[in-house]
Every structure is written in C-alpha cells, then in structure tokens.
Amino acid sequence: MLAFWGLAVIAFIWVTLYPDAVYTFLGQSTVLEIEKMYNPTGAVQTETRAPDKDILMFGVYIYNNIGIAFQMFAGGVLLCFGAVFFLLFNSFYFGAIGAHIVNVGFEKTFFSFVITHGSFELTAIIIASAAGCQIGYALLNPSQFTRSYAMKKAAQTALPLIVGAFVMLVLAAFIEAFWSPRAIAHEIKFVVGTVCWTYVIYRLYRGMRYGT
C-alpha cells in the first residue's frame, strides 16, 4: 500500500514540475484521450448518459476491474515479481495522469469522478496483489513445509482476500457506472468519496489489527 501511493506521489511531483514528461510515459494519443474525458466543457462531461449506457458501462467496468485484479493476482503467484511490477506501473500511471490533469486545469472534474469508486477499486487491486504474493512467496520460501503444502496453506489464507477484493471491485464498478458520472456538485462527490476512503482505511486497520 505504501509503495503504491509513494510511487504515485513521486510521479505526481515529477509531472507537475516537468509537464512534458507525461508524454514520455503515456504517449500523446493517450494523454489527449484523457483530456477529452475530463474536460469540463467537453461532450463527455456535458452530455447526459442514457440509463441503458450506464448498465452497459457497469458490465465493462466489472470486466476491466476483474481483469486488472487477476493480472495482479497471477503476477503475485508467479514468484511475486509480476505483481510488484504491475502494481508499481499502475501507481506511476495514476500519479502521472493526476498531475497532468492538474496541469491542464481539469482537476475538479477528474478527482470528483475517481475519488469514490477509487477507494474500493484501488484498494481491491492492491489486496489482489497481496493475495497472489502470499502464494508466490510460499513457493519461494516454503519454510519447513513442502512447496505444495506451503502453497495450499497460503491459498487458504489468500482466499478471503480474493473474495473481499472481488466484492470491492463489483461495488467499485457499480459506483463508477451509476454515481461517478452523475452531474452532481463536485463538493458533494468529494464528501462522499472521503467517507468511502475513511471506511476502507478503517476496515483495513481493523483487518490488520484484529484479523477481521
């Protein structure tokens, strides 16, 4: 968790200080597409989305979220290295995008959109990585057990994490489809997002301290 946000902050500061650096990492076409999405006067932000499009996007977000989480989990199982790479890559990506959005003046549109569903989505992706790394580490260091038994024990421990991450990803997709794009005051979205982040951090704290 600290590594993810630490690198995101580094990327954010780097692109804030050197705005053109974003193009070396993301590419011009990607940057332009992101600007189009979060331009407060653009068509994406000003047009009302039909209800059937919300349902379609809900399915798309579930597919995308679970795909990323599976990539992270599988990368963890593969001796942990894959999960670490993908996690840090996504961290840098998020920080660079956030900084560029601030540089072009679209920060309210961007952060009010991502803050609520991001609390569940980003945390779930990190949890999926941790679950995969548990199994991958058991393969690397089975201690006094056989590798197969160590991986079996690690999988039993990782299963609740996987289930929890799945539930959080579905919830994140629901919020992203039906709440995040709504034309609601940015301040209200920031308040709701802060509540969600507070709840997620509280649950993580309880989980680490009490195992619940």
N, C-alpha and C positions, 0 to 999 in steps of 0.2 A: 504493500500500500504506500509506504513512504517513498520507495524507489519510483513508483509510478508518478506520484504527484511531484516528487523532487525533480525528475527529468522534465515533466510538463512545465514547471516553473522556469527551469533553465531555458527551455525552448521559447517560452513566452518572452522572457527578458531578451534573449538573443534577437528574435524577430522584431521586438519593439525597438531595440536600439539600431538594428540594421534591417529595415523593412524589405529590402530586395532579397534578403536571404531566404525568404519564404519560397521564392521561385526555384531555388536550387534544390529544395527538398520536395515540394509538392508539384511543381510544373505549372505553367501558365494556364493551361486549359482547366485544371482542377481549381486553381485559385479563382478564375473567372466564374466558374460554376457555383462556387461557394458564395461569392459576392452576389450573384444573381439570386440565390436562395434567401439571403438575409438583408438585401437592400430594402429598407422600409418603404420606399416608394415604388418598388418593382412589382411585377404582376404576381409573383409568388406570395408576397405579403399582403397585397391589396385585394386579390380575388378571393371570394368565398368558396370554400371547397364543398362539393356535394357530399351528402351523407354516405352514398354508396362508395365514394372515393375514400372516405375515412375507413370503411370496413376493408377495402382493398389494401390500403396502406398498413392497417393493423396486421394483416397477414404477411405483408412484405417485411415489416419491422421484426416480426417474430422470426421469420426465416433468416433475416440478416443477423439478428442478435444471437440466435442459437448457433448459426454458422461460425460467427466470430468466437463464441464461447467454446464451441467444440474444437476449433483450431487451437485455442489456448490450452484446453484440457489435454488434447492429443500431444501438443508440444511439450507439456509437462511430463507426460508419461514417457516420452522419448528422451529420457535422461535429463529432463528439466530444461535443457538448453533452448529448445524451441519456444517454450512458454516465456522464458525470460526475454528472448529476442522479440517476440511478437508483442509482449506487454510493453517493453520499452519503446518499440516502434510506434505503437498506438499512443503512448504517452507523449512522445515527441510530436507526433502528428497533431494531437489535440492542442498542445501548448502553442504550436506554430500557427494553427488556424485561429485560435483565440486571439493571439497577438495581432495577426493580420486584420482580423475583424475590428479590433480596437483602432488600429492604424487608419482604417478607411471610414471609421465613424459609425459602424453598424452594431456596436456592442450591445445596446439595449435589445435590439431585435434578436441577436444571436443568443445572449446569455439568458434572456427571459424564455426563449424556446427550449434550451437544453437543460436548464437548472433542475426542473422537476423530474423528468424521466431519467436524466443523467445520474441522479442519486442512486437509483436502482440498477441502471444498465452498467455503469462503470464499475460499481461495486461487485456486481454479479460476474463480470468478466474477470476481475481480479480474483474472486473466490474460485472460479472455474480453473484459473491458472494454478492457484494454490492446491486445489484438489488433484490436478494432474501431477504437480510436482511432488506431492506426497507419495504417489505410486512410483514415479520416476526415481525418487530418492531411495525408496525401498529396494528398487532394482540395483541401484548403485551401491548402497550400503545396507545389506540385509541384516547386519549385526550378527547375532548368534544363530539366526534362523536360516533356513534355505531361502533362496530367492523367491521361489514360488509361494512359500508360506508368508514371507515378509510382504510380498505384493498383495496377497489375499487379505492380510490384516490391514494394510494401508488402504485397500479398496473399500473395506468395511468402514473405515474412518472417513474416507472421502465421500462415501455415498450421500450422507446428509448434506454435505456441502454442495454436491451436484444437484440434488433435489431443490435445495434452497436457491441456488443460482438460477435454475430453470424457472421457478416461480417468480423470482425477481425480474427475469428477462421478459416473461409474459406480461407482468404488470407494467414494466417499462414500455413495452410495445403498445399496450393499451393507452397509457398516458400520452405517448408520443403521437398516437393516431387521433385521439379524441380530445385531448386537453392542450397540448403544446401549441398546435397551430391556431387555436381559437383567438379571435380578436378581443382579447381581454387586456386591461391595463397592465403594463409591464410591472408596476409595483405589486399588484396582486399576485402575479406569477412568481415574483421574487419571494414574496412572503410564503406562498405555498411550497415553493422549492426549498426554502430554508427549513421549513417544518419537516419536509421529507428527508433532507440531509441530516437534520438533527435526530430523527427517528432511526435512520440507518446507522449513524455513528453510535447511537445509544445501544442498538441491538448488537452491533459488532463488539462494543465494550462489554456488554453482558455475556456474550458468547465466549470471549477470550477469558473473562474473569471467572465466570461461573459455569461455563460449558453448556449454556442453554441456547 
